[in-house]
């Protein structure tokens, strides 16, 4: 059982909670980061808010921060860019490393890796914004079939996502998605229940938390309903058969490990209503931590309070390639100064 008190190495830590940023998910990131910041303070951690949209990351070194808790969502925060900068600065950070973050942020790359590991994910094709002709759309629709989901593969929080039932709605969906990305993911729609499964840890020691089953009005689990209404119903425990719950958790762990994730993450899935087989949708390496978020909900169902969850995530902060003291730049040496 994880200690509910900070480890010795965190007692003199100065933690930057990275929030805000420049992505389309900035507002949600601020909500997540504020929750994390307050939780860490309650656990006795010297934590401060840090918005990379307003300050250079070099300030982390200049102001002697020892750790970074990444509460950024979307591009320039969840896609490996901030992770790479923190590696260069030598500041341990929460969550997955550069490569895993970049892969997980790319839904197409993620699906290709999962398929290489024989992990079940919906059939898909990719359109380039260089060719969005009717012929190209008709070809995808013929091969994938209606209805299909149309997504910008490098965005999160359901931004730019639409469901297409015919050629007219397919065109509309593509026109929306192209506002956010140079590629467009066209994925077979799976009719059934939406599920999510949080993961904490790394490698063989990673563990799956309770599965959350999501019920949205008319299946509209979109950006607005995710964060700004109370119309979505969440079930945790999921209410699924125990064996099916375990199957979803096992698939989620395999998906997490296949991408080389560490620290924490959340796997989103669909449960096919006819076959009762779970299909992987995407991996979130910096999940939401708002009042509506699913990782805290699942953790609570397992007996882990929000504040203790935040502490556990922070205690796993690390670097992919830790500096030896003899190689650390002089201005990056931090001894817990405040």
C-alpha positions in Angstrom: 0.0 0.0 0.0 1.4 3.4 -1.0 2.3 5.7 1.9 0.0 8.7 2.4 2.9 10.8 3.5 5.6 12.2 1.1 8.7 10.2 0.6 11.9 11.5 2.2 13.1 12.7 -1.2 10.0 15.0 -1.5 10.2 16.5 1.9 12.5 19.3 0.6 11.1 19.3 -2.9 9.8 22.3 -4.8 7.2 21.1 -7.3 6.0 22.9 -10.4 2.5 21.9 -11.4 2.5 22.6 -15.1 -0.9 23.7 -16.2 -2.6 25.8 -18.9 -0.3 25.7 -21.9 -1.2 26.6 -25.5 -3.3 23.6 -26.6 -7.0 23.5 -27.4 -7.5 21.9 -23.9 -6.0 24.8 -22.0 -9.1 25.5 -19.9 -9.4 21.9 -18.8 -5.7 21.8 -18.0 -6.1 24.8 -15.6 -8.9 22.9 -13.9 -6.9 19.8 -13.6 -3.8 21.6 -12.4 -5.6 23.6 -9.8 -7.0 20.4 -8.3 -3.6 18.7 -8.3 -1.9 21.8 -6.8 -4.4 22.0 -3.9 -4.1 18.3 -3.3 -0.3 18.4 -3.1 -0.4 21.3 -0.8 -2.7 19.4 1.5 -0.1 16.6 1.6 2.5 19.0 2.7 4.3 19.4 -0.6 5.8 22.8 -1.6 4.0 23.1 -4.9 3.4 26.1 -7.1 1.5 26.7 -10.3 3.5 27.1 -13.5 2.0 28.0 -16.9 4.4 27.3 -19.9 2.2 29.6 -22.0 3.3 32.6 -19.9 6.8 31.6 -18.7 9.9 30.0 -20.2 10.7 26.5 -18.9 14.2 27.7 -18.1 12.5 29.5 -15.1 12.1 26.0 -13.6 15.9 25.8 -13.3 16.4 29.5 -12.4 13.9 29.2 -9.6 15.2 25.9 -8.3 12.2 23.6 -8.9 13.1 20.0 -8.2 10.1 18.2 -9.8 7.4 18.8 -12.3 3.8 17.5 -12.1 2.5 17.6 -15.7 -1.2 18.6 -15.7 -1.0 19.8 -19.3 -3.4 18.3 -21.9 -3.1 18.0 -25.6 -0.3 19.4 -27.8 2.8 21.0 -26.4 2.1 19.2 -23.1 1.0 15.7 -23.6 2.8 14.9 -26.9 6.5 14.6 -25.7 7.5 18.2 -26.2 7.5 19.3 -22.6 8.8 15.9 -21.6 11.8 16.4 -23.9 12.5 19.9 -22.5 12.3 18.5 -18.9 14.8 15.8 -19.9 17.2 18.4 -21.1 16.7 20.5 -18.0 17.2 17.4 -15.8 14.0 17.9 -13.9 12.1 14.7 -13.0 8.5 14.8 -14.2 5.3 12.8 -13.8 3.9 10.4 -16.5 5.3 8.8 -19.6 8.6 9.7 -21.3 9.2 11.5 -24.6 8.6 8.6 -26.9 5.6 7.1 -25.2 3.9 10.5 -24.9 4.5 11.3 -28.5 3.1 7.9 -29.7 0.1 8.0 -27.4 -0.8 11.5 -28.6 -0.9 10.2 -32.2 -4.0 8.0 -32.4 -2.9 6.5 -35.7 0.5 5.5 -34.5 -1.1 4.2 -31.3 -3.4 1.9 -33.2 -0.7 0.6 -35.5 1.4 -0.3 -32.4 -1.5 -2.0 -30.8 -2.2 -4.0 -34.0 1.4 -5.1 -34.1 0.8 -6.5 -30.6 -2.4 -8.2 -31.7 -4.5 -6.0 -29.5 -8.0 -5.4 -30.6 -8.9 -1.9 -32.0 -11.4 -0.8 -34.5 -10.7 -0.9 -38.3 -9.6 2.5 -39.6 -8.1 4.4 -42.5 -6.4 7.7 -42.7 -7.2 10.6 -44.9 -4.7 13.3 -45.8 -5.9 16.9 -46.1 -4.0 16.9 -49.4 -6.8 14.7 -50.8 -10.3 15.1 -49.4 -12.1 14.6 -52.7 -15.4 12.8 -52.9 -13.7 9.8 -54.5 -11.3 9.6 -51.5 -14.2 9.8 -49.0 -16.3 7.3 -51.0 -13.3 4.9 -51.0 -12.9 5.1 -47.2 -16.6 4.7 -46.6 -16.7 1.6 -48.8 -13.8 -0.1 -47.1 -14.6 1.0 -43.5 -18.4 1.2 -43.7 -20.9 3.5 -42.1 -21.4 4.7 -39.5 -17.8 5.8 -38.8 -16.0 8.1 -36.4 -14.0 11.0 -37.8 -11.2 12.4 -35.6 -8.2 14.7 -35.8 -5.6 12.1 -34.5 -3.5 14.6 -32.5 -6.3 16.2 -30.4 -7.9 15.0 -27.2 -11.1 15.7 -25.2 -13.3 14.8 -28.2 -12.2 18.0 -30.0 -13.1 17.9 -33.7 -14.7 14.4 -33.4 -17.9 13.6 -35.4 -20.0 10.6 -36.3 -20.8 10.1 -40.0 -23.8 8.2 -41.2 -23.6 9.0 -44.9 -21.6 10.9 -47.5 -23.1 14.3 -46.6 -22.3 13.9 -42.9 -18.9 12.4 -43.7 -18.0 15.6 -45.6 -19.1 17.7 -42.7 -17.1 15.6 -40.3 -14.0 15.8 -42.4 -14.4 19.6 -42.8 -14.5 19.9 -39.0 -11.6 17.6 -38.3 -9.3 19.3 -40.9 -9.5 22.5 -38.9 -7.4 20.7 -36.2 -5.1 18.4 -38.0 -3.3 17.5 -41.3 -4.5 14.0 -41.1 -7.9 12.6 -40.4 -8.6 9.3 -38.7 -11.7 7.5 -40.0 -12.6 4.7 -37.7 -15.3 2.1 -37.8 -18.0 3.0 -35.2 -18.5 0.4 -32.6 -22.0 0.4 -31.1 -22.0 -0.3 -27.4 -20.9 1.0 -24.1 -17.9 3.3 -23.6 -15.4 2.3 -20.9 -12.2 3.6 -19.4 -9.5 2.0 -17.3 -6.9 4.0 -15.4 -3.4 2.5 -15.0 -0.7 3.4 -12.5 2.9 2.2 -12.4 5.4 0.9 -15.0 6.1 -2.4 -16.7 5.3 -5.6 -14.8 4.4 -3.6 -11.7 1.7 -1.5 -13.4 -1.8 -2.1 -12.1 -5.2 -1.5 -13.5 -7.8 0.5 -11.4 -11.5 -0.3 -11.5 -13.2 0.1 -14.9 -15.6 3.1 -15.4 -18.6 2.7 -17.6 -19.9 5.9 -19.2 -23.5 6.6 -20.1 -23.9 9.8 -22.1 -27.3 11.2 -23.5 -27.7 9.6 -27.0 -24.0 8.7 -26.8 -22.9 12.3 -26.9 -19.8 12.0 -24.7 -18.4 15.2 -26.2 -16.2 18.1 -24.9 -19.1 20.0 -23.4 -20.8 17.0 -21.7 -17.4 15.7 -20.4 -16.5 18.8 -18.5 -19.4 21.3 -18.2 -22.6 19.4 -17.5 -23.9 16.7 -15.2 -25.9 14.8 -17.8 -23.4 12.0 -18.2 -23.7 9.0 -15.8 -20.6 7.2 -14.6 -20.7 3.7 -13.1 -17.7 2.6 -11.0 -17.8 -0.2 -10.3 -18.8 -0.7 -13.9 -21.7 -3.1 -13.3 -20.2 -5.5 -15.9 -19.7 -9.1 -15.3 -16.6 -9.7 -13.2 -14.9 -11.7 -15.9 -15.5 -9.0 -18.5 -14.2 -6.4 -16.1 -11.0 -8.4 -15.7 -10.8 -8.8 -19.5 -11.0 -5.0 -20.0 -8.3 -4.4 -17.3 -6.0 -7.0 -18.8 -6.4 -5.5 -22.3 -5.8 -2.0 -20.9 -2.6 -3.1 -19.2 -1.3 -4.7 -22.4 -2.2 -1.5 -24.3 -0.3 0.6 -21.8 2.8 -1.6 -21.8 2.8 -1.9 -25.6 3.3 1.9 -25.8 6.0 1.8 -23.0 3.9 4.1 -20.8 4.9 4.8 -17.2 3.7 6.6 -14.1 0.0 6.8 -15.0 -2.4 6.8 -17.8 -6.0 6.1 -18.9 -7.1 3.7 -21.6 -10.4 4.4 -23.4 -12.4 1.5 -24.9 -15.7 0.5 -26.5 -17.5 -2.6 -25.6 -19.2 -4.1 -28.6 -22.9 -4.6 -27.8 -23.2 -7.7 -30.0 -20.0 -9.6 -29.3 -19.2 -8.1 -25.8 -15.6 -7.7 -27.0 -13.7 -4.6 -25.8 -12.0 -2.5 -28.5 -9.2 -0.1 -27.7 -9.8 3.5 -28.7 -6.9 5.6 -27.3 -4.4 6.1 -24.6 -4.2 9.2 -22.4 -0.8 9.8 -20.8 -1.8 13.0 -19.0 -5.5 12.4 -18.0 -7.8 14.9 -16.6 -7.9 15.5 -12.9 -11.0 17.8 -12.7 -14.2 17.2 -10.6 -15.6 15.3 -13.6 -12.5 13.3 -14.4 -12.4 9.5 -14.5 -9.0 8.6 -13.0 -9.9 10.1 -9.6 -13.3 8.5 -9.7 -11.8 5.1 -10.3 -9.1 5.6 -7.7 -11.7 6.5 -5.1 -13.6 3.3 -5.9 -10.4 1.4 -5.1 -10.0 3.2 -1.8 -7.4 5.8 -3.0 -8.4 9.4 -2.2 -7.7 12.2 -4.7 -4.9 13.7 -2.6 -3.2 10.3 -2.2 -3.6 9.6 -5.9 -1.8 12.9 -6.7 1.0 12.1 -4.2 1.5 8.6 -5.7 1.8 10.0 -9.2 4.3 12.6 -8.0 6.4 10.0 -6.1 6.9 8.2 -9.4 8.3 11.3 -11.1 11.5 10.5 -12.9 13.7 11.1 -15.9 14.1 8.6 -18.8 17.9 9.1 -18.7 18.7 10.5 -15.2 21.8 12.7 -15.0 24.7 11.6 -12.8 25.7 14.5 -10.6 29.1 14.6 -12.4 27.3 15.3 -15.7 24.7 17.7 -14.4 25.1 21.3 -15.5 26.2 23.6 -12.7 23.1 25.8 -13.0 20.8 22.8 -12.9 22.0 21.5 -9.5 19.1 21.7 -7.1 19.3 21.0 -3.4 15.7 21.9 -2.5 16.2 25.6 -2.6 13.1 27.7 -2.4 
